[in-house]
Amino acid sequence: MIKSYKLRRSLANAVIYIILAVLGIIWVAPLAYLVMQSFSADPGAVPQTLIPETFGFNNYVRLFTETESLNFPRWYINTFVVACFSCVISTISVLMVAYAFSRLRFKSRKKFINIGMILGMFPGFMTMIAIYYLLKAMGLTQTLVALVICYSAGAGLGFQISKGFFDTIPRALDEAATIDGATKNQVFWKIILPMSKPIVVYTVLTAFIGPWTDFILAKIIMGDKVDNYTVAIGLQKMLDNDHLDKWFKRFLSGSVLVAVPVTLLFLKMQNYYVEGVTAGGVKG
């Protein structure tokens, strides 16, 4: 009986491991193909084999030197600037809103929390047309400022996880600081925030990734303003019929470069990221 149970368990585990291995290969294979082909030095614009016969950095060099028709370096800088400004504004906005809902008690507090959660359930693309016409009325279409405004203006609605983290910090710290004469503003900046590194890191990462990888909103706002494109729009443009034969390998190289900043951030801050998510998941 025991041997039969162990046999069934071993077979079940073997099936599970095989399924997981197959899923892992399916997930990793496109990434491996992307990275290998980005270093391909084989002749021809489009790769003819799964694994390149020769490797080199020519695709990366041409991506940054041949900028007459498609200016990838300009798009990369545009995206980095927009992502950094949006990240700073969004992070401050989210943390301040989360702290207010976590620590302060005021009239209609629960109603505002519920309204924020309800609004957060609607996908952002539902408001894109309205946003475009509002920006057009203000003369901000096809500008990087418009992107920063769009990415950071509504960031405060994503306060839920940060609020959950602040709820885990003992209120006794606030009370002790208040007795010593500290204001709410001083308590937030000098006591609570230095203790909240995990949730700050989590908020920074999520606030940076959104603008860095967004395509739809940037495409609608920029239209045909090629010089103000972000990398997502630029990479899509490389796949147009007019550019595909010449730019496909450089598209692969650009895709790798887009993933580098986010990957480095995650590798550097992954421990804080996980701690921020788990600690912020408590019910507040």
MIDOSE-1310 file (N, C-alpha, C; in nm, 2 decimals, decimal comma, always signed):
residues 284
miks	+0,08/-0,12/+0,00/+0,00/+0,00/+0,00/+0,09/+0,13/+0,00; +0,19/+0,13/+0,09/+0,28/+0,24/+0,10/+0,36/+0,26/-0,03; +0,41/+0,14/-0,09/+0,48/+0,15/-0,21/+0,40/+0,20/-0,32; +0,27/+0,16/-0,33/+0,18/+0,20/-0,43/+0,16/+0,35/-0,42
yklr	+0,14/+0,40/-0,30/+0,12/+0,55/-0,28/+0,25/+0,62/-0,32; +0,37/+0,57/-0,29/+0,49/+0,64/-0,33/+0,51/+0,64/-0,48; +0,47/+0,53/-0,54/+0,48/+0,52/-0,69/+0,39/+0,62/-0,75; +0,26/+0,63/-0,71/+0,17/+0,73/-0,76/+0,22/+0,87/-0,74
rsla	+0,27/+0,90/-0,62/+0,33/+1,03/-0,59/+0,44/+1,06/-0,68; +0,53/+0,97/-0,70/+0,65/+0,99/-0,79/+0,61/+1,02/-0,93; +0,51/+0,94/-0,98/+0,46/+0,96/-1,12/+0,40/+1,10/-1,13; +0,32/+1,14/-1,03/+0,25/+1,27/-1,03/+0,36/+1,38/-1,04
navi	+0,46/+1,37/-0,95/+0,56/+1,47/-0,95/+0,64/+1,47/-1,08; +0,66/+1,36/-1,14/+0,73/+1,35/-1,27/+0,65/+1,42/-1,38; +0,52/+1,40/-1,38/+0,44/+1,47/-1,48/+0,44/+1,62/-1,46; +0,43/+1,66/-1,33/+0,43/+1,80/-1,30/+0,56/+1,87/-1,34
yiil	+0,68/+1,80/-1,31/+0,80/+1,86/-1,35/+0,82/+1,86/-1,50; +0,77/+1,76/-1,57/+0,78/+1,77/-1,72/+0,70/+1,89/-1,77; +0,58/+1,90/-1,72/+0,49/+2,02/-1,77/+0,56/+2,15/-1,74; +0,62/+2,16/-1,62/+0,68/+2,29/-1,58/+0,81/+2,31/-1,67
avlg	+0,88/+2,20/-1,70/+1,00/+2,22/-1,79/+0,96/+2,26/-1,93; +0,85/+2,20/-1,98/+0,80/+2,24/-2,11/+0,76/+2,39/-2,11; +0,68/+2,43/-2,01/+0,64/+2,57/-2,00/+0,76/+2,66/-1,99; +0,86/+2,62/-1,91/+0,98/+2,70/-1,90/+1,05/+2,72/-2,03
iiwv	+1,06/+2,61/-2,11/+1,13/+2,62/-2,24/+1,05/+2,71/-2,33; +0,92/+2,70/-2,33/+0,83/+2,79/-2,41/+0,85/+2,93/-2,38; +0,87/+2,96/-2,25/+0,88/+3,10/-2,20/+1,02/+3,15/-2,23; +1,12/+3,07/-2,22/+1,26/+3,12/-2,23/+1,31/+3,12/-2,38
apla	+1,25/+3,03/-2,46/+1,30/+3,02/-2,60/+1,29/+3,15/-2,68; +1,18/+3,22/-2,68/+1,17/+3,35/-2,75/+1,28/+3,45/-2,70; +1,30/+3,45/-2,57/+1,40/+3,55/-2,51/+1,54/+3,51/-2,56; +1,57/+3,38/-2,55/+1,70/+3,34/-2,60/+1,72/+3,37/-2,75
ylvm	+1,62/+3,34/-2,83/+1,63/+3,38/-2,97/+1,65/+3,52/-2,99; +1,58/+3,61/-2,92/+1,59/+3,75/-2,93/+1,73/+3,80/-2,90; +1,79/+3,75/-2,79/+1,92/+3,79/-2,75/+2,03/+3,74/-2,85; +2,02/+3,61/-2,88/+2,12/+3,56/-2,98/+2,12/+3,63/-3,11
qsfs	+2,00/+3,65/-3,17/+1,99/+3,71/-3,30/+2,03/+3,86/-3,30; +2,02/+3,92/-3,18/+2,06/+4,06/-3,17/+2,21/+4,08/-3,19; +2,28/+3,97/-3,16/+2,43/+3,97/-3,18/+2,47/+3,90/-3,31; +2,37/+3,87/-3,39/+2,40/+3,79/-3,51/+2,48/+3,88/-3,61
adpg	+2,59/+3,82/-3,66/+2,67/+3,89/-3,77/+2,65/+3,81/-3,90; +2,55/+3,73/-3,91/+2,53/+3,66/-4,04/+2,48/+3,76/-4,15; +2,51/+3,73/-4,27/+2,46/+3,82/-4,38/+2,31/+3,81/-4,39; +2,25/+3,91/-4,45/+2,11/+3,92/-4,46/+2,04/+3,99/-4,35
avpq	+1,93/+4,06/-4,38/+1,86/+4,14/-4,29/+1,78/+4,06/-4,19; +1,72/+3,95/-4,24/+1,63/+3,87/-4,15/+1,70/+3,74/-4,12; +1,71/+3,69/-4,00/+1,78/+3,57/-3,96/+1,72/+3,45/-4,04; +1,81/+3,36/-4,09/+1,77/+3,24/-4,16/+1,78/+3,12/-4,07
tlip	+1,84/+3,13/-3,96/+1,86/+3,01/-3,87/+1,82/+3,05/-3,73; +1,79/+2,95/-3,65/+1,75/+2,98/-3,51/+1,87/+3,03/-3,43; +1,99/+2,97/-3,45/+2,11/+3,01/-3,38/+2,21/+3,07/-3,48; +2,25/+3,19/-3,46/+2,35/+3,25/-3,56/+2,48/+3,17/-3,57
etfg	+2,53/+3,18/-3,69/+2,66/+3,11/-3,71/+2,78/+3,20/-3,67; +2,76/+3,33/-3,68/+2,87/+3,42/-3,63/+2,80/+3,53/-3,54; +2,88/+3,58/-3,45/+2,83/+3,68/-3,35/+2,91/+3,81/-3,36; +2,85/+3,92/-3,33/+2,92/+4,05/-3,32/+2,83/+4,16/-3,27
fnny	+2,89/+4,27/-3,26/+2,81/+4,39/-3,20/+2,77/+4,49/-3,31; +2,77/+4,44/-3,44/+2,74/+4,53/-3,55/+2,60/+4,59/-3,54; +2,51/+4,51/-3,50/+2,37/+4,55/-3,50/+2,35/+4,67/-3,39; +2,42/+4,65/-3,28/+2,41/+4,76/-3,18/+2,48/+4,89/-3,22
vrlf	+2,59/+4,87/-3,29/+2,67/+4,99/-3,34/+2,58/+5,06/-3,44; +2,53/+4,99/-3,53/+2,45/+5,06/-3,64/+2,32/+5,12/-3,58; +2,27/+5,06/-3,47/+2,15/+5,11/-3,41/+2,17/+5,26/-3,36; +2,30/+5,28/-3,31/+2,33/+5,41/-3,26/+2,40/+5,51/-3,35
tete	+2,44/+5,46/-3,47/+2,52/+5,54/-3,56/+2,44/+5,58/-3,68; +2,36/+5,48/-3,73/+2,28/+5,51/-3,85/+2,14/+5,56/-3,81; +2,13/+5,69/-3,79/+2,01/+5,75/-3,74/+1,94/+5,85/-3,83; +1,97/+5,84/-3,96/+1,91/+5,93/-4,06/+1,76/+5,91/-4,07
slnf	+1,72/+5,79/-4,08/+1,57/+5,76/-4,10/+1,50/+5,73/-3,97; +1,57/+5,65/-3,88/+1,51/+5,61/-3,75/+1,61/+5,64/-3,64; +1,58/+5,74/-3,56/+1,67/+5,79/-3,46/+1,65/+5,72/-3,32; +1,70/+5,60/-3,31/+1,68/+5,52/-3,19/+1,74/+5,59/-3,07
prwy	+1,86/+5,64/-3,07/+1,92/+5,71/-2,95/+1,83/+5,82/-2,90; +1,77/+5,90/-2,99/+1,68/+6,01/-2,95/+1,56/+5,95/-2,88; +1,50/+5,84/-2,93/+1,38/+5,78/-2,87/+1,42/+5,72/-2,74; +1,54/+5,66/-2,72/+1,58/+5,60/-2,60/+1,59/+5,71/-2,49
intf	+1,65/+5,83/-2,53/+1,66/+5,94/-2,43/+1,52/+5,99/-2,39; +1,44/+6,01/-2,49/+1,30/+6,05/-2,47/+1,23/+5,97/-2,36; +1,24/+5,84/-2,39/+1,17/+5,74/-2,30/+1,23/+5,75/-2,16; +1,36/+5,76/-2,15/+1,43/+5,76/-2,02/+1,39/+5,89/-1,94
vvac	+1,39/+6,00/-2,01/+1,35/+6,13/-1,94/+1,20/+6,12/-1,89; +1,11/+6,08/-1,98/+0,97/+6,07/-1,94/+0,95/+5,97/-1,83; +1,02/+5,85/-1,83/+1,01/+5,75/-1,73/+1,06/+5,80/-1,59; +1,17/+5,87/-1,60/+1,23/+5,92/-1,47/+1,14/+6,03/-1,41
fscv	+1,10/+6,13/-1,48/+1,01/+6,23/-1,43/+0,88/+6,17/-1,38; +0,82/+6,08/-1,46/+0,70/+6,02/-1,42/+0,72/+5,94/-1,29; +0,83/+5,87/-1,29/+0,86/+5,78/-1,17/+0,87/+5,87/-1,04; +0,93/+5,98/-1,04/+0,95/+6,06/-0,93/+0,81/+6,12/-0,88
isti	+0,74/+6,18/-0,98/+0,61/+6,24/-0,94/+0,51/+6,13/-0,89; +0,51/+6,02/-0,96/+0,41/+5,91/-0,93/+0,45/+5,85/-0,79; +0,57/+5,83/-0,77/+0,61/+5,77/-0,64/+0,57/+5,86/-0,52; +0,60/+5,99/-0,53/+0,57/+6,08/-0,43/+0,42/+6,09/-0,41
svlm	+0,34/+6,09/-0,52/+0,20/+6,10/-0,52/+0,14/+5,98/-0,45; +0,18/+5,86/-0,49/+0,13/+5,74/-0,44/+0,15/+5,73/-0,29; +0,28/+5,75/-0,24/+0,31/+5,74/-0,10/+0,24/+5,84/-0,02; +0,22/+5,96/-0,06/+0,15/+6,06/+0,02/+0,01/+6,03/+0,03
vaya	-0,06/+5,99/-0,08/-0,20/+5,95/-0,07/-0,21/+5,83/+0,02; -0,13/+5,73/+0,01/-0,14/+5,61/+0,09/-0,12/+5,64/+0,24; -0,02/+5,73/+0,27/+0,00/+5,77/+0,41/-0,12/+5,84/+0,46; -0,18/+5,93/+0,38/-0,30/+6,00/+0,43/-0,42/+5,91/+0,46
fsrl	-0,44/+5,81/+0,37/-0,55/+5,72/+0,40/-0,52/+5,62/+0,51; -0,39/+5,59/+0,53/-0,35/+5,50/+0,64/-0,35/+5,56/+0,78; -0,31/+5,69/+0,79/-0,28/+5,75/+0,92/-0,39/+5,85/+0,96; -0,44/+5,92/+0,86/-0,53/+6,03/+0,90/-0,68/+5,98/+0,90
rfks	-0,75/+6,04/+0,99/-0,90/+6,01/+1,00/-0,98/+6,14/+0,97; -1,05/+6,14/+0,86/-1,12/+6,26/+0,82/-1,26/+6,22/+0,76; -1,34/+6,31/+0,75/-1,48/+6,28/+0,70/-1,47/+6,23/+0,55; -1,55/+6,13/+0,53/-1,56/+6,07/+0,39/-1,44/+5,99/+0,35
rkkf	-1,35/+5,96/+0,45/-1,23/+5,89/+0,42/-1,26/+5,75/+0,35; -1,35/+5,68/+0,40/-1,39/+5,55/+0,35/-1,45/+5,56/+0,21; -1,52/+5,67/+0,19/-1,58/+5,69/+0,06/-1,48/+5,72/-0,05; -1,38/+5,80/-0,01/-1,27/+5,83/-0,11/-1,19/+5,71/-0,14
inig	-1,16/+5,62/-0,04/-1,09/+5,50/-0,06/-1,17/+5,41/-0,16; -1,30/+5,40/-0,14/-1,38/+5,31/-0,22/-1,39/+5,37/-0,36; -1,40/+5,50/-0,38/-1,40/+5,56/-0,51/-1,27/+5,54/-0,58; -1,16/+5,55/-0,51/-1,03/+5,53/-0,57/-1,02/+5,38/-0,62
milg	-1,07/+5,29/-0,54/-1,06/+5,15/-0,58/-1,15/+5,12/-0,70; -1,27/+5,18/-0,70/-1,36/+5,16/-0,82/-1,30/+5,22/-0,95; -1,25/+5,34/-0,94/-1,19/+5,40/-1,06/-1,07/+5,32/-1,11; -0,99/+5,26/-1,01/-0,88/+5,17/-1,05/-0,92/+5,05/-1,12
mfpg	-1,05/+5,01/-1,12/-1,09/+4,89/-1,19/-1,11/+4,91/-1,34; -1,12/+5,03/-1,38/-1,14/+5,06/-1,52/-1,01/+5,07/-1,59; -0,99/+5,01/-1,71/-0,87/+5,02/-1,78/-0,84/+5,16/-1,83; -0,71/+5,20/-1,84/-0,68/+5,33/-1,87/-0,71/+5,37/-2,02
fmtm	-0,72/+5,27/-2,11/-0,74/+5,30/-2,25/-0,88/+5,36/-2,27; -0,97/+5,34/-2,18/-1,11/+5,39/-2,19/-1,11/+5,54/-2,20; -1,01/+5,60/-2,14/-1,01/+5,75/-2,13/-0,92/+5,81/-2,23; -0,85/+5,74/-2,32/-0,75/+5,79/-2,40/-0,80/+5,90/-2,50
iaiy	-0,91/+5,88/-2,56/-0,97/+5,98/-2,65/-1,00/+6,11/-2,58; -1,06/+6,10/-2,46/-1,09/+6,22/-2,38/-0,96/+6,29/-2,34; -0,86/+6,21/-2,30/-0,73/+6,27/-2,26/-0,67/+6,34/-2,38; -0,67/+6,28/-2,50/-0,61/+6,34/-2,62/-0,68/+6,48/-2,65
yllk	-0,81/+6,49/-2,64/-0,87/+6,61/-2,67/-0,85/+6,72/-2,56; -0,83/+6,67/-2,44/-0,80/+6,77/-2,33/-0,66/+6,82/-2,36; -0,56/+6,74/-2,39/-0,43/+6,78/-2,42/-0,42/+6,87/-2,54; -0,51/+6,84/-2,64/-0,51/+6,92/-2,76/-0,56/+7,06/-2,73
amgl	-0,66/+7,07/-2,64/-0,72/+7,20/-2,60/-0,61/+7,28/-2,53; -0,52/+7,22/-2,46/-0,42/+7,29/-2,38/-0,29/+7,31/-2,47; -0,29/+7,26/-2,59/-0,17/+7,27/-2,68/-0,06/+7,18/-2,64; -0,08/+7,07/-2,58/+0,03/+6,98/-2,53/+0,04/+6,85/-2,61
tqtl	-0,03/+6,83/-2,71/-0,02/+6,71/-2,79/+0,12/+6,71/-2,86; +0,17/+6,58/-2,88/+0,29/+6,56/-2,94/+0,41/+6,62/-2,86; +0,40/+6,62/-2,73/+0,51/+6,67/-2,64/+0,54/+6,57/-2,54; +0,66/+6,57/-2,49/+0,70/+6,48/-2,38/+0,63/+6,52/-2,25
valv	+0,60/+6,65/-2,23/+0,54/+6,69/-2,11/+0,40/+6,63/-2,10; +0,33/+6,61/-2,21/+0,20/+6,55/-2,21/+0,21/+6,40/-2,16; +0,31/+6,33/-2,20/+0,33/+6,20/-2,15/+0,35/+6,19/-2,00; +0,44/+6,28/-1,95/+0,46/+6,29/-1,80/+0,34/+6,32/-1,73
icys	+0,25/+6,41/-1,78/+0,13/+6,44/-1,71/+0,04/+6,32/-1,71; +0,02/+6,25/-1,82/-0,07/+6,14/-1,83/-0,02/+6,02/-1,74; +0,11/+6,00/-1,74/+0,15/+5,88/-1,66/+0,15/+5,91/-1,51; +0,16/+6,04/-1,47/+0,17/+6,07/-1,32/+0,05/+6,13/-1,26
agag	-0,04/+6,19/-1,34/-0,15/+6,26/-1,29/-0,25/+6,17/-1,20; -0,27/+6,05/-1,25/-0,36/+5,96/-1,18/-0,29/+5,85/-1,10; -0,16/+5,87/-1,08/-0,09/+5,77/-1,01/-0,14/+5,75/-0,86; -0,19/+5,85/-0,80/-0,23/+5,84/-0,66/-0,34/+5,74/-0,64
lgfq	-0,41/+5,70/-0,75/-0,52/+5,60/-0,74/-0,46/+5,46/-0,71; -0,33/+5,44/-0,73/-0,27/+5,31/-0,70/-0,21/+5,30/-0,56; -0,29/+5,35/-0,46/-0,24/+5,36/-0,32/-0,26/+5,24/-0,24; -0,33/+5,14/-0,29/-0,38/+5,03/-0,21/-0,26/+4,95/-0,14
iskg	-0,17/+4,91/-0,22/-0,06/+4,83/-0,16/+0,03/+4,91/-0,07; +0,06/+5,04/-0,10/+0,13/+5,12/-0,01/+0,06/+5,15/+0,12; -0,07/+5,17/+0,11/-0,15/+5,19/+0,23/-0,14/+5,06/+0,32; -0,15/+4,95/+0,26/-0,14/+4,82/+0,33/-0,01/+4,81/+0,41
ffdt	+0,10/+4,86/+0,34/+0,23/+4,86/+0,41/+0,23/+4,95/+0,52; +0,19/+5,08/+0,50/+0,19/+5,18/+0,61/+0,10/+5,13/+0,73; +0,00/+5,05/+0,70/-0,09/+5,00/+0,81/-0,01/+4,91/+0,90; +0,10/+4,85/+0,85/+0,17/+4,75/+0,94/+0,27/+4,83/+1,03
ipra	+0,29/+4,95/+1,01/+0,39/+5,03/+1,09/+0,31/+5,08/+1,22; +0,36/+5,05/+1,34/+0,29/+5,09/+1,46/+0,26/+5,24/+1,47; +0,14/+5,27/+1,51/+0,10/+5,41/+1,53/+0,17/+5,47/+1,64; +0,22/+5,39/+1,73/+0,29/+5,45/+1,85/+0,41/+5,54/+1,81
ldea	+0,47/+5,51/+1,69/+0,58/+5,59/+1,64/+0,52/+5,73/+1,61; +0,41/+5,74/+1,54/+0,35/+5,87/+1,51/+0,31/+5,94/+1,64; +0,26/+5,87/+1,73/+0,21/+5,94/+1,85/+0,33/+5,99/+1,93; +0,44/+5,91/+1,94/+0,56/+5,96/+2,01/+0,62/+6,08/+1,94
atid	+0,63/+6,08/+1,81/+0,68/+6,20/+1,74/+0,59/+6,32/+1,75; +0,46/+6,30/+1,76/+0,37/+6,41/+1,78/+0,39/+6,47/+1,91; +0,40/+6,39/+2,02/+0,43/+6,44/+2,15/+0,56/+6,52/+2,16; +0,66/+6,48/+2,08/+0,78/+6,56/+2,07/+0,77/+6,68/+1,99
gatk	+0,66/+6,71/+1,93/+0,64/+6,83/+1,86/+0,65/+6,82/+1,71; +0,65/+6,70/+1,65/+0,66/+6,68/+1,51/+0,53/+6,70/+1,44; +0,52/+6,76/+1,33/+0,40/+6,77/+1,25/+0,38/+6,65/+1,17; +0,26/+6,64/+1,11/+0,23/+6,52/+1,02/+0,32/+6,51/+0,91
nqvf	+0,36/+6,63/+0,85/+0,45/+6,63/+0,74/+0,59/+6,58/+0,78; +0,64/+6,62/+0,90/+0,77/+6,57/+0,95/+0,76/+6,42/+0,98; +0,65/+6,38/+1,04/+0,64/+6,24/+1,07/+0,65/+6,15/+0,94; +0,59/+6,20/+0,84/+0,59/+6,12/+0,71/+0,73/+6,12/+0,65
wkii	+0,79/+6,23/+0,64/+0,92/+6,24/+0,57/+1,04/+6,19/+0,65; +1,04/+6,21/+0,78/+1,15/+6,18/+0,86/+1,14/+6,05/+0,94; +1,02/+6,00/+0,96/+1,01/+5,88/+1,04/+0,95/+5,76/+0,96; +0,83/+5,78/+0,90/+0,77/+5,67/+0,83/+0,84/+5,64/+0,70
lpms	+0,87/+5,74/+0,62/+0,94/+5,71/+0,49/+1,07/+5,64/+0,50; +1,16/+5,68/+0,59/+1,29/+5,60/+0,61/+1,27/+5,46/+0,65; +1,16/+5,43/+0,72/+1,13/+5,29/+0,76/+1,06/+5,21/+0,65; +1,03/+5,27/+0,54/+0,94/+5,21/+0,44/+1,02/+5,18/+0,31
kpiv	+1,14/+5,15/+0,32/+1,23/+5,12/+0,20/+1,17/+5,02/+0,10; +1,11/+4,91/+0,15/+1,06/+4,81/+0,06/+0,94/+4,86/-0,02; +0,85/+4,93/+0,04/+0,74/+4,98/-0,04/+0,78/+5,10/-0,13; +0,88/+5,17/-0,09/+0,93/+5,28/-0,18/+0,99/+5,22/-0,30
vytv	+1,07/+5,11/-0,28/+1,13/+5,04/-0,40/+1,03/+4,99/-0,49; +0,93/+4,92/-0,43/+0,82/+4,86/-0,51/+0,75/+4,97/-0,59; +0,72/+5,08/-0,53/+0,65/+5,19/-0,60/+0,74/+5,25/-0,71; +0,87/+5,27/-0,68/+0,96/+5,32/-0,78/+0,96/+5,23/-0,91
ltaf	+0,97/+5,10/-0,88/+0,98/+5,01/-0,99/+0,86/+5,01/-1,08; +0,74/+5,00/-1,01/+0,61/+5,00/-1,09/+0,59/+5,13/-1,16; +0,63/+5,24/-1,10/+0,61/+5,37/-1,16/+0,71/+5,39/-1,28; +0,82/+5,33/-1,28/+0,92/+5,34/-1,39/+0,88/+5,25/-1,50
igpw	+0,84/+5,13/-1,47/+0,81/+5,03/-1,58/+0,70/+5,08/-1,67; +0,59/+5,14/-1,61/+0,48/+5,18/-1,69/+0,51/+5,27/-1,81; +0,57/+5,39/-1,78/+0,61/+5,48/-1,89/+0,72/+5,42/-1,98; +0,81/+5,33/-1,92/+0,92/+5,28/-2,00/+0,87/+5,18/-2,11
tdfi	+0,76/+5,11/-2,09/+0,71/+5,01/-2,18/+0,58/+5,04/-2,25; +0,52/+5,16/-2,22/+0,39/+5,19/-2,27/+0,40/+5,22/-2,42; +0,30/+5,17/-2,49/+0,29/+5,20/-2,64/+0,17/+5,27/-2,68; +0,05/+5,23/-2,64/-0,08/+5,28/-2,69/-0,09/+5,43/-2,66
laki	-0,08/+5,47/-2,53/-0,10/+5,61/-2,50/+0,00/+5,70/-2,57; +0,13/+5,65/-2,57/+0,23/+5,73/-2,63/+0,21/+5,75/-2,78; +0,16/+5,64/-2,85/+0,13/+5,65/-2,99/+0,02/+5,74/-3,02; -0,09/+5,74/-2,94/-0,20/+5,83/-2,96/-0,16/+5,98/-2,94
imgd	-0,08/+6,01/-2,84/-0,04/+6,14/-2,81/+0,06/+6,20/-2,91; +0,16/+6,12/-2,95/+0,26/+6,16/-3,04/+0,22/+6,17/-3,18; +0,13/+6,09/-3,23/+0,09/+6,09/-3,37/+0,21/+6,07/-3,46; +0,23/+6,17/-3,55/+0,34/+6,16/-3,65/+0,47/+6,24/-3,61
kvdn	+0,47/+6,28/-3,48/+0,59/+6,36/-3,43/+0,70/+6,26/-3,41; +0,78/+6,22/-3,51/+0,88/+6,12/-3,50/+0,99/+6,15/-3,40; +1,03/+6,27/-3,39/+1,14/+6,31/-3,30/+1,11/+6,29/-3,16; +0,98/+6,29/-3,12/+0,94/+6,27/-2,98/+0,88/+6,13/-2,95
ytva	+0,91/+6,04/-3,04/+0,87/+5,90/-3,02/+0,94/+5,84/-2,90; +0,88/+5,75/-2,83/+0,94/+5,67/-2,73/+0,99/+5,54/-2,80; +1,07/+5,46/-2,72/+1,13/+5,34/-2,78/+1,02/+5,24/-2,82; +0,91/+5,23/-2,75/+0,81/+5,14/-2,79/+0,75/+5,17/-2,93
iglq	+0,72/+5,30/-2,95/+0,67/+5,34/-3,09/+0,78/+5,32/-3,19; +0,90/+5,35/-3,16/+1,01/+5,34/-3,25/+1,04/+5,20/-3,29; +1,03/+5,11/-3,19/+1,05/+4,96/-3,23/+0,94/+4,91/-3,32; +0,82/+4,96/-3,29/+0,71/+4,92/-3,38/+0,73/+4,97/-3,52
kmld	+0,78/+5,09/-3,53/+0,80/+5,15/-3,66/+0,91/+5,08/-3,74; +1,01/+5,01/-3,67/+1,11/+4,94/-3,74/+1,05/+4,81/-3,81; +0,93/+4,77/-3,76/+0,87/+4,65/-3,82/+0,77/+4,69/-3,94; +0,77/+4,82/-3,97/+0,69/+4,86/-4,09/+0,75/+4,79/-4,22
ndhl	+0,66/+4,78/-4,32/+0,71/+4,72/-4,44/+0,82/+4,80/-4,51; +0,83/+4,93/-4,48/+0,93/+5,01/-4,54/+1,07/+4,99/-4,48; +1,07/+4,94/-4,35/+1,19/+4,93/-4,28/+1,23/+4,79/-4,23; +1,14/+4,69/-4,25/+1,15/+4,56/-4,19/+1,28/+4,49/-4,24
dkwf	+1,30/+4,49/-4,38/+1,41/+4,42/-4,43/+1,55/+4,47/-4,39; +1,55/+4,60/-4,36/+1,68/+4,66/-4,32/+1,70/+4,67/-4,17; +1,59/+4,68/-4,10/+1,60/+4,71/-3,95/+1,56/+4,60/-3,86; +1,53/+4,48/-3,91/+1,48/+4,37/-3,82/+1,58/+4,33/-3,71
krfl	+1,71/+4,31/-3,75/+1,81/+4,27/-3,65/+1,84/+4,39/-3,55; +1,83/+4,51/-3,60/+1,84/+4,62/-3,51/+1,72/+4,64/-3,42; +1,61/+4,59/-3,47/+1,49/+4,59/-3,38/+1,51/+4,49/-3,27; +1,57/+4,38/-3,30/+1,60/+4,28/-3,19/+1,70/+4,34/-3,09
sgsv	+1,80/+4,41/-3,14/+1,90/+4,48/-3,05/+1,83/+4,58/-2,97; +1,75/+4,66/-3,03/+1,67/+4,76/-2,95/+1,59/+4,70/-2,84; +1,53/+4,59/-2,87/+1,44/+4,52/-2,77/+1,52/+4,48/-2,65; +1,65/+4,43/-2,68/+1,73/+4,39/-2,57/+1,77/+4,51/-2,48
lvav	+1,80/+4,62/-2,55/+1,84/+4,74/-2,48/+1,72/+4,80/-2,39; +1,60/+4,78/-2,44/+1,48/+4,83/-2,36/+1,47/+4,75/-2,23; +1,51/+4,62/-2,24/+1,49/+4,53/-2,12/+1,60/+4,55/-2,02; +1,72/+4,61/-2,06/+1,83/+4,62/-1,97/+1,80/+4,70/-1,85
pvtl	+1,75/+4,83/-1,85/+1,73/+4,91/-1,73/+1,64/+4,84/-1,63; +1,53/+4,79/-1,68/+1,43/+4,72/-1,60/+1,49/+4,60/-1,53; +1,56/+4,52/-1,61/+1,63/+4,40/-1,55/+1,73/+4,43/-1,44; +1,81/+4,54/-1,47/+1,91/+4,58/-1,37/+1,84/+4,63/-1,24
lflk	+1,73/+4,70/-1,26/+1,66/+4,75/-1,14/+1,60/+4,63/-1,06; +1,54/+4,54/-1,12/+1,49/+4,42/-1,05/+1,60/+4,34/-0,98; +1,71/+4,32/-1,05/+1,82/+4,24/-0,99/+1,87/+4,31/-0,87; +1,88/+4,45/-0,87/+1,94/+4,52/-0,76/+1,84/+4,53/-0,65
mqny	+1,71/+4,54/-0,68/+1,61/+4,57/-0,57/+1,51/+4,46/-0,55; +1,53/+4,34/-0,60/+1,43/+4,23/-0,60/+1,39/+4,19/-0,45; +1,48/+4,19/-0,36/+1,45/+4,16/-0,22/+1,35/+4,26/-0,16; +1,38/+4,39/-0,19/+1,29/+4,49/-0,13/+1,15/+4,49/-0,21
yveg	+1,16/+4,45/-0,33/+1,03/+4,45/-0,41/+0,94/+4,34/-0,36; +0,99/+4,22/-0,33/+0,91/+4,11/-0,28/+0,86/+4,15/-0,14; +0,95/+4,20/-0,06/+0,91/+4,24/+0,08/+0,80/+4,35/+0,08; +0,81/+4,44/-0,02/+0,71/+4,55/-0,03/+0,57/+4,49/-0,07
vtag	+0,57/+4,40/-0,16/+0,45/+4,34/-0,21/+0,38/+4,26/-0,10; +0,46/+4,18/-0,03/+0,40/+4,09/+0,07/+0,35/+4,17/+0,19; +0,43/+4,27/+0,23/+0,39/+4,34/+0,35/+0,27/+4,44/+0,32; +0,26/+4,48/+0,19/+0,16/+4,57/+0,15/+0,03/+4,50/+0,12
gvkg	+0,03/+4,37/+0,12/-0,09/+4,29/+0,09/-0,18/+4,27/+0,21; -0,15/+4,32/+0,32/-0,24/+4,30/+0,44/-0,36/+4,39/+0,43; -0,47/+4,34/+0,49/-0,59/+4,42/+0,49/-0,58/+4,54/+0,58; -0,61/+4,66/+0,53/-0,60/+4,78/+0,61/-0,73/+4,83/+0,65
